[in-house]
Amino acid sequence: MIQNSSTLAAVWQTARFQIDLSSPRVMGIVNATPDSFSDGGQYYAPSQGLESVFAHCEKLVADGADILDIGAESTRPGAIAVSLEEELARLLPVLRHALTLGVPVSVDSYKSQVMQVALDLGADIINDIWALRQPGALSVVAAHPSCGVCLMHMHREPQTMQIQPMLGDVLPQVLDFLTQRAVALKAAGVDSARITLDPGIGFGKSVAQNFSLLARQHELLVAGYPLLAGWSRKSSLASLSNTQPANGLPDNAERMLPSVAAALLAVERGARIVRVHDVQQTVQALKVWQAAR
C-alpha cells in the first residue's frame, strides 16, 4: 500500500538539528564551483575573494532557506571530476562560514574523504548523487552518530548519463534502487530517521522520464522515507519553451517560474524537501500553497 506523506517520518535527524518535516522545507543551493550548469562563477570567484559566496549563503538564509546545500564539484551532464584537493580547497572556507548561520548545512559530495572532513567540521547532512556507492562513503556516514543523509538515484555517471539515459518505465527502477540503498545503510547501523531519498531528476533520464517521475512521485513514498526533489533550473523545464540558452548557459530568469512550479508540484505529490536556487520565490509560493490548505 502506498503511504501518504503525512504517515512518513515527521523529523529528519541530522548532526546538529532535528528538521521538522511536518511542513515542506526549502534547501538553498550554494555552488562553490566555477562551472555549475546554472550559476557557475556567479558567486564563487576565489580570485576576487570569497565575500560574494559568503554573502550568497547569508542571502539564502535571509530569504527563508531552511537548509543550505554546498557543492564544490559540478555534477552537470558531461562534467569533469575534480581532485580531492581541489574540492576541499573550494568547499572548506564556504562550509566554515555556512556553519555559523544557524541552519542545517548539507555537503553535496560523493568522496568519502570529503564527507569525513565535512562531518568533522560539523556538517549536518551528506547529500550524495552516488547514494554512498563510492569506496568508503557508506562507512563514513555509518560511523557518524547522527548525521543526515540523502541518497540519490543516478543512472551511469555524470560524464555519460545523458548520452545513454535509462530505458523504459523509470519509476519502478528508481524505487527499487533507492530502497536497496536505504536497506544497505540501515544494515550498517544508520537509523531510518536520518535517511531521505531523491529520485535524481535529470541524472540519466529523458525529459519524458523526468516528468513521469514528477507525475507519479507519490508512488515513491511506498519506500517509507521522506523525499527530496531537485527540479531547480533543470534542462527538462527549459525544454518546454522555444528559446535556446545563450552560449550554452541557461537563462536563469526564464527558468525561475517553471522551477517554482515544479517545486510546488513536487510538494503536492509528497516531497518534504525541495532543493532550489530561487529560495525567496519558492518560499513565497509555498506560503500560498500552505494557506490554500
BALOVEX-298847 format. One record per residue: x, y, z of N, C-alpha, C in turn; residue in one letter. Coordinates in steps of 0.1 Angstrom, whole numbers, padded with zeros to 4 digits, always signed. Example, Ala and Ser with C-alpha at 12.3 -4.5 7.8 and 13.67 -1.06 7.14 Angstrom:
2
+0132-0057+0078+0123-0045+0078+0132-0033+0078A;+0128-0022+0071+0137-0011+0071+0129+0000+0079S;
//
This chain:
293
+0008-0012+0000+0000+0000+0000+0009+0012+0000M;+0005+0022-0008+0013+0035-0009+0010+0043+0004I;+0021+0048+0010+0020+0056+0022+0017+0071+0018Q;+0008+0077+0025+0006+0091+0024+0018+0098+0030N;+0022+0110+0025+0034+0117+0031+0032+0120+0046S;+0019+0122+0050+0017+0125+0064+0020+0114+0073S;+0022+0101+0068+0025+0090+0076+0040+0087+0077T;+0048+0095+0070+0062+0093+0070+0068+0100+0082L;+0082+0098+0083+0089+0104+0095+0086+0119+0095A;+0083+0124+0106+0080+0139+0108+0092+0147+0111A;+0104+0140+0113+0116+0147+0116+0127+0140+0108V;+0136+0149+0103+0148+0144+0096+0160+0146+0106W;+0165+0136+0112+0176+0137+0121+0189+0140+0114Q;+0196+0151+0118+0209+0155+0113+0218+0157+0124T;+0231+0161+0121+0241+0162+0131+0238+0171+0143A;+0233+0183+0139+0230+0194+0149+0216+0197+0151R;+0207+0192+0141+0193+0196+0141+0184+0184+0139F;+0172+0185+0145+0161+0177+0140+0152+0185+0132Q;+0152+0183+0119+0144+0191+0110+0130+0187+0109I;+0121+0196+0113+0107+0193+0113+0102+0192+0098D;+0097+0180+0095+0092+0178+0081+0076+0178+0080L;+0070+0183+0091+0055+0184+0090+0051+0194+0080S;+0060+0204+0077+0058+0213+0066+0070+0212+0056S;+0068+0215+0044+0079+0213+0034+0090+0223+0037P;+0102+0218+0035+0114+0226+0037+0122+0229+0025R;+0128+0241+0025+0135+0246+0013+0150+0245+0015V;+0157+0238+0006+0171+0236+0007+0177+0246-0004M;+0185+0256+0001+0191+0265-0008+0204+0260-0014G;+0206+0261-0027+0218+0256-0034+0229+0267-0033I;+0241+0262-0029+0253+0270-0028+0264+0263-0037V;+0267+0269-0048+0277+0263-0057+0290+0269-0055N;+0299+0262-0048+0313+0267-0046+0322+0261-0058A;+0318+0265-0070+0324+0259-0082+0323+0269-0093T;+0333+0270-0102+0332+0280-0113+0324+0274-0125P;+0320+0262-0125+0314+0255-0137+0301+0248-0135D;+0293+0252-0125+0280+0246-0123+0271+0250-0135S;+0261+0242-0138+0253+0244-0150+0245+0257-0150F;+0242+0262-0138+0233+0273-0137+0240+0286-0133S;+0248+0286-0122+0253+0298-0117+0268+0297-0115D;+0275+0288-0123+0289+0286-0121+0297+0299-0122G;+0304+0303-0112+0312+0315-0112+0305+0328-0109G;+0292+0327-0108+0284+0339-0104+0287+0344-0090Q;+0288+0334-0081+0290+0338-0067+0304+0333-0062Y;+0309+0323-0069+0322+0317-0065+0333+0322-0074Y;+0342+0331-0070+0353+0336-0078+0364+0339-0068A;+0372+0328-0065+0383+0330-0055+0393+0341-0058P;+0395+0343-0071+0405+0354-0074+0400+0367-0070S;+0387+0369-0068+0382+0382-0063+0378+0381-0048Q;+0382+0371-0041+0378+0369-0027+0365+0360-0026G;+0362+0357-0014+0351+0348-0011+0339+0355-0006L;+0340+0369-0005+0329+0376+0000+0315+0374-0007E;+0316+0372-0020+0304+0370-0028+0297+0357-0024S;+0304+0346-0023+0297+0334-0020+0293+0334-0005V;+0300+0340+0004+0296+0341+0018+0283+0349+0018F;+0282+0360+0011+0270+0369+0011+0258+0361+0005A;+0261+0352-0005+0251+0344-0011+0245+0335-0001H;+0253+0328+0007+0248+0320+0018+0239+0328+0027C;+0244+0339+0031+0236+0348+0041+0223+0352+0035E;+0223+0355+0022+0210+0359+0015+0200+0348+0014K;+0205+0336+0011+0196+0324+0010+0189+0322+0024L;+0197+0323+0035+0191+0321+0048+0181+0333+0050V;+0184+0345+0047+0175+0356+0049+0163+0355+0041A;+0164+0349+0029+0152+0346+0020+0143+0335+0025D;+0148+0327+0035+0139+0317+0040+0144+0303+0038G;+0157+0301+0034+0162+0287+0033+0162+0280+0046A;+0157+0268+0047+0157+0260+0059+0170+0253+0060D;+0177+0250+0049+0189+0242+0048+0197+0248+0037I;+0211+0248+0039+0220+0252+0029+0227+0239+0024L;+0228+0238+0010+0235+0226+0004+0247+0231-0004D;+0259+0228+0001+0271+0233-0006+0277+0222-0014I;+0280+0225-0027+0287+0216-0036+0299+0223-0041G;+0310+0215-0042+0323+0221-0047+0328+0214-0059A;+0319+0205-0065+0323+0199-0078+0310+0198-0086E;+0311+0203-0098+0299+0203-0107+0296+0189-0111S;+0283+0185-0111+0278+0172-0115+0268+0174-0127T;+0269+0185-0134+0261+0186-0146+0265+0176-0156R;+0256+0173-0166+0260+0163-0176+0273+0167-0183P;+0282+0157-0184+0295+0160-0190+0305+0166-0182G;+0302+0168-0169+0312+0175-0160+0324+0166-0158A;+0335+0172-0157+0348+0165-0154+0350+0165-0139I;+0354+0154-0134+0357+0153-0119+0368+0161-0116A;+0368+0167-0103+0379+0174-0098+0387+0166-0088V;+0399+0170-0085+0407+0162-0075+0401+0165-0061S;+0405+0156-0052+0401+0157-0038+0406+0170-0032L;+0419+0174-0036+0425+0186-0030+0417+0198-0035E;+0414+0198-0048+0406+0210-0053+0393+0211-0047E;+0386+0200-0046+0372+0200-0040+0373+0206-0025E;+0382+0201-0018+0383+0206-0004+0387+0220-0003L;+0396+0225-0012+0400+0239-0012+0388+0248-0015A;+0379+0243-0024+0367+0251-0027+0357+0251-0015R;+0355+0239-0010+0345+0236+0000+0347+0242+0013L;+0359+0240+0019+0360+0243+0033+0358+0257+0038L;+0363+0267+0031+0360+0281+0035+0345+0284+0035P;+0338+0279+0025+0324+0282+0024+0316+0274+0035V;+0320+0262+0037+0314+0254+0048+0316+0260+0061L;+0328+0264+0064+0330+0270+0077+0321+0282+0079R;+0319+0290+0069+0311+0302+0070+0296+0298+0072H;+0292+0289+0064+0278+0284+0064+0274+0279+0078A;+0284+0272+0084+0281+0266+0097+0278+0276+0108L;+0281+0289+0106+0279+0300+0116+0265+0306+0114T;+0257+0302+0104+0245+0309+0101+0232+0304+0107L;+0233+0293+0115+0222+0289+0123+0212+0280+0117G;+0215+0274+0105+0207+0265+0098+0214+0252+0095V;+0208+0241+0093+0215+0229+0089+0222+0231+0076P;+0234+0225+0076+0243+0226+0064+0245+0212+0058V;+0242+0211+0045+0244+0198+0038+0256+0200+0029S;+0264+0189+0027+0275+0189+0018+0272+0179+0007V;+0273+0184-0006+0270+0177-0018+0283+0171-0023D;+0286+0158-0020+0298+0152-0024+0297+0137-0024S;+0305+0130-0032+0305+0116-0033+0318+0110-0028Y;+0328+0118-0024+0341+0113-0020+0340+0111-0005K;+0345+0099-0001+0344+0096+0014+0353+0106+0022S;+0365+0110+0016+0374+0118+0023+0368+0132+0025Q;+0360+0137+0016+0354+0150+0017+0343+0149+0028V;+0335+0138+0027+0325+0136+0037+0331+0136+0051M;+0342+0129+0053+0348+0128+0066+0352+0142+0072Q;+0359+0149+0063+0364+0162+0067+0352+0172+0070V;+0342+0171+0062+0330+0180+0064+0323+0176+0077A;+0321+0163+0079+0314+0159+0092+0323+0163+0104L;+0336+0162+0103+0345+0165+0114+0343+0180+0117D;+0341+0188+0107+0339+0203+0109+0326+0206+0115L;+0316+0197+0113+0303+0200+0119+0291+0200+0109G;+0294+0196+0097+0283+0195+0087+0272+0186+0092A;+0260+0189+0088+0248+0182+0093+0243+0170+0084D;+0246+0172+0071+0240+0162+0061+0250+0159+0051I;+0250+0147+0046+0257+0143+0034+0247+0141+0023I;+0248+0148+0012+0239+0147+0000+0248+0141-0011N;+0245+0128-0014+0254+0120-0023+0247+0116-0036D;+0251+0121-0048+0245+0117-0060+0248+0102-0063I;+0258+0096-0057+0261+0082-0059+0254+0073-0049W;+0247+0079-0040+0240+0071-0029+0249+0062-0021A;+0261+0068-0018+0271+0061-0010+0276+0048-0016L;+0277+0048-0029+0283+0036-0036+0298+0037-0039R;+0304+0049-0037+0318+0051-0039+0326+0045-0027Q;+0338+0040-0029+0345+0034-0018+0346+0042-0005P;+0342+0036+0006+0344+0042+0019+0332+0051+0023G;+0324+0055+0014+0313+0065+0017+0303+0060+0027A;+0298+0048+0025+0288+0043+0034+0294+0042+0048L;+0307+0037+0049+0313+0036+0062+0314+0049+0069S;+0318+0060+0062+0319+0073+0069+0306+0077+0075V;+0295+0076+0067+0282+0080+0072+0278+0071+0083V;+0280+0058+0082+0275+0049+0092+0283+0051+0105A;+0295+0056+0105+0303+0058+0117+0299+0070+0124A;+0292+0079+0118+0288+0092+0124+0275+0089+0132H;+0274+0094+0144+0263+0090+0153+0249+0096+0149P;+0249+0107+0141+0236+0113+0138+0234+0120+0125S;+0244+0121+0117+0243+0130+0105+0232+0125+0096C;+0225+0134+0090+0215+0131+0080+0222+0127+0067G;+0214+0120+0058+0220+0116+0045+0209+0116+0035V;+0212+0121+0023+0203+0120+0012+0208+0111+0001C;+0201+0100-0002+0205+0090-0012+0198+0094-0025L;+0206+0096-0036+0200+0100-0048+0202+0089-0059M;+0192+0088-0068+0193+0079-0079+0200+0086-0091H;+0210+0079-0096+0217+0084-0108+0220+0072-0117M;+0216+0073-0130+0219+0063-0140+0233+0066-0146H;+0241+0056-0146+0255+0058-0151+0263+0068-0142R;+0270+0077-0149+0277+0087-0141+0277+0101-0149E;+0281+0112-0143+0279+0125-0149+0284+0126-0163P;+0296+0120-0166+0301+0121-0180+0293+0115-0191Q;+0285+0105-0187+0278+0097-0197+0263+0096-0195T;+0258+0101-0184+0244+0098-0180+0234+0103-0190M;+0236+0114-0197+0227+0119-0207+0230+0114-0221Q;+0241+0108-0223+0244+0102-0236+0236+0089-0238I;+0235+0081-0228+0227+0069-0228+0218+0069-0216Q;+0206+0076-0216+0197+0077-0205+0190+0063-0203P;+0183+0062-0192+0176+0050-0189+0166+0046-0200M;+0162+0033-0199+0152+0028-0208+0139+0024-0201L;+0128+0026-0207+0115+0020-0202+0109+0029-0191G;+0101+0022-0183+0094+0029-0171+0104+0031-0160D;+0108+0043-0157+0119+0045-0148+0114+0044-0133V;+0102+0047-0130+0098+0048-0116+0100+0035-0109L;+0096+0023-0113+0100+0011-0105+0115+0009-0104P;+0123+0013-0114+0137+0011-0113+0143+0020-0103Q;+0138+0033-0103+0143+0043-0093+0139+0038-0079V;+0127+0034-0077+0122+0029-0064+0130+0017-0059L;+0132+0008-0068+0140-0004-0064+0154+0000-0059D;+0161+0008-0067+0174+0012-0064+0175+0020-0051F;+0166+0029-0049+0166+0037-0036+0163+0029-0024L;+0154+0019-0026+0150+0010-0015+0162+0002-0011T;+0169-0003-0021+0181-0012-0018+0192-0004-0011Q;+0194+0009-0015+0204+0017-0009+0201+0020+0006R;+0188+0023+0008+0184+0025+0022+0185+0013+0030A;+0182+0001+0025+0184-0011+0032+0199-0013+0036V;+0207-0010+0026+0222-0012+0029+0226-0002+0040A;+0221+0010+0040+0225+0019+0050+0220+0015+0064L;+0208+0010+0065+0202+0006+0077+0210-0006+0082K;+0214-0015+0073+0221-0027+0077+0235-0023+0083A;+0240-0011+0079+0252-0006+0085+0250+0001+0098A;+0238+0002+0103+0235+0007+0116+0230+0022+0116G;+0226+0027+0104+0221+0040+0103+0206+0040+0105V;+0201+0048+0115+0187+0049+0118+0179+0055+0106D;+0167+0049+0104+0159+0054+0093+0156+0068+0093S;+0155+0074+0106+0152+0088+0107+0162+0097+0101A;+0174+0092+0098+0185+0100+0092+0184+0100+0077R;+0176+0092+0071+0176+0090+0056+0165+0097+0049I;+0169+0104+0038+0159+0109+0028+0163+0103+0014T;+0154+0103+0005+0156+0098-0008+0153+0109-0019L;+0161+0108-0030+0160+0118-0041+0159+0110-0054D;+0149+0111-0062+0148+0104-0074+0157+0108-0085P;+0165+0119-0083+0175+0122-0093+0170+0128-0106G;+0162+0138-0105+0157+0144-0118+0169+0149-0126I;+0169+0145-0139+0180+0149-0148+0192+0141-0148G;+0193+0131-0139+0205+0123-0138+0203+0110-0145F;+0204+0111-0158+0203+0099-0167+0189+0095-0171G;+0180+0105-0171+0167+0103-0175+0163+0113-0187K;+0154+0108-0195+0150+0117-0206+0140+0127-0201S;+0136+0137-0209+0127+0147-0205+0114+0140-0201V;+0109+0131-0209+0096+0124-0206+0097+0116-0193A;+0108+0110-0191+0110+0102-0179+0110+0111-0166Q;+0117+0123-0167+0117+0132-0156+0103+0136-0152N;+0095+0139-0162+0081+0144-0159+0072+0132-0155F;+0075+0120-0160+0068+0108-0155+0071+0106-0140S;+0083+0109-0136+0087+0108-0121+0079+0118-0113L;+0078+0130-0119+0070+0140-0112+0055+0136-0111L;+0050+0132-0122+0035+0128-0122+0032+0117-0112A;+0042+0108-0111+0039+0096-0102+0048+0096-0090R;+0053+0107-0086+0062+0108-0075+0057+0102-0062Q;+0044+0103-0060+0038+0098-0048+0040+0083-0046H;+0042+0076-0057+0044+0062-0057+0057+0058-0050E;+0067+0068-0050+0079+0065-0043+0078+0065-0028L;+0067+0071-0023+0065+0071-0008+0064+0057-0002L;+0061+0047-0010+0060+0034-0005+0073+0029+0002V;+0084+0035-0002+0097+0031+0004+0097+0035+0019A;+0089+0045+0023+0088+0048+0037+0097+0059+0042G;+0103+0066+0032+0113+0077+0036+0108+0090+0030Y;+0112+0101+0037+0109+0115+0031+0116+0116+0018P;+0110+0124+0009+0115+0126-0004+0121+0140-0006L;+0132+0141-0012+0138+0154-0016+0137+0155-0031L;+0133+0167-0036+0131+0168-0050+0140+0180-0055A;+0147+0178-0066+0156+0188-0071+0153+0191-0086G;+0143+0200-0088+0139+0204-0102+0146+0217-0106W;+0152+0224-0097+0155+0238-0100+0164+0240-0112S;+0159+0248-0121+0166+0252-0134+0170+0241-0142R;+0164+0229-0141+0169+0217-0149+0165+0219-0164K;+0172+0213-0173+0170+0215-0187+0157+0209-0191S;+0151+0200-0184+0138+0195-0188+0127+0206-0187S;+0129+0215-0178+0120+0227-0177+0122+0236-0189L;+0135+0238-0193+0137+0247-0204+0132+0241-0217A;+0131+0227-0217+0126+0221-0230+0111+0225-0233S;+0104+0230-0223+0090+0234-0225+0089+0247-0232L;+0100+0255-0233+0100+0268-0240+0107+0266-0254S;+0105+0276-0262+0111+0275-0276+0124+0283-0276N;+0129+0289-0265+0141+0296-0266+0153+0287-0263T;+0164+0291-0269+0177+0284-0267+0186+0292-0258Q;+0193+0285-0249+0202+0292-0240+0214+0299-0247P;+0217+0310-0243+0229+0317-0249+0242+0311-0244A;+0251+0309-0253+0264+0304-0250+0264+0291-0242N;+0253+0283-0245+0251+0271-0238+0247+0271-0223G;+0245+0284-0218+0241+0286-0204+0227+0289-0203L;+0220+0284-0192+0206+0286-0191+0203+0301-0188P;+0191+0305-0192+0186+0318-0188+0179+0316-0174D;+0186+0320-0164+0181+0317-0150+0167+0324-0148N;+0165+0336-0153+0153+0343-0151+0141+0335-0158A;+0144+0330-0169+0134+0323-0177+0131+0310-0170E;+0140+0303-0163+0138+0290-0157+0132+0292-0143R;+0132+0304-0137+0128+0305-0123+0113+0301-0122M;+0104+0307-0130+0090+0304-0128+0087+0289-0130L;+0092+0282-0141+0090+0268-0142+0096+0260-0130P;+0107+0265-0124+0113+0258-0113+0104+0259-0101S;+0098+0270-0098+0090+0272-0087+0077+0263-0089V;+0072+0263-0101+0060+0255-0104+0063+0240-0101A;+0075+0236-0106+0079+0222-0104+0081+0218-0089A;+0086+0228-0081+0088+0226-0067+0075+0224-0060A;+0065+0232-0064+0052+0231-0058+0045+0218-0061L;+0046+0214-0074+0040+0201-0078+0047+0190-0071L;+0060+0191-0069+0067+0180-0061+0062+0179-0047A;+0060+0191-0041+0055+0191-0027+0041+0186-0027V;+0033+0190-0036+0019+0185-0037+0018+0169-0038E;+0029+0164-0044+0030+0149-0046+0038+0142-0035R;+0041+0149-0024+0047+0143-0013+0061+0146-0009G;+0068+0154-0017+0082+0158-0013+0081+0166-0001A;+0091+0164+0008+0092+0171+0021+0103+0182+0020R;+0112+0180+0011+0123+0190+0009+0124+0193-0006I;+0126+0206-0009+0128+0209-0023+0142+0217-0024V;+0150+0212-0033+0164+0218-0034+0163+0228-0045R;+0166+0241-0042+0163+0252-0052+0174+0262-0052V;+0175+0269-0064+0183+0281-0065+0175+0293-0060H;+0163+0294-0064+0155+0306-0062+0147+0305-0049D;+0154+0307-0038+0148+0304-0025+0136+0313-0022V;+0138+0326-0023+0128+0336-0020+0115+0333-0027Q;+0115+0331-0040+0103+0329-0048+0097+0315-0044Q;+0105+0305-0041+0099+0292-0037+0092+0293-0024T;+0098+0300-0014+0093+0302-0001+0079+0309-0002V;+0079+0320-0010+0066+0327-0012+0055+0318-0018Q;+0059+0310-0028+0049+0302-0034+0044+0291-0024A;+0053+0286-0016+0049+0276-0006+0039+0282+0004L;+0041+0295+0007+0032+0301+0017+0018+0302+0011K;+0017+0304-0002+0003+0304-0009-0002+0290-0008V;+0006+0280-0011+0002+0266-0011-0003+0262+0003W;+0004+0266+0013+0000+0262+0026-0013+0270+0031Q;-0014+0282+0027-0026+0290+0030-0039+0284+0024A;-0037+0278+0011-0048+0272+0004-0052+0259+0010A;-0044+0253+0019-0047+0241+0025-0055+0244+0038R;
//
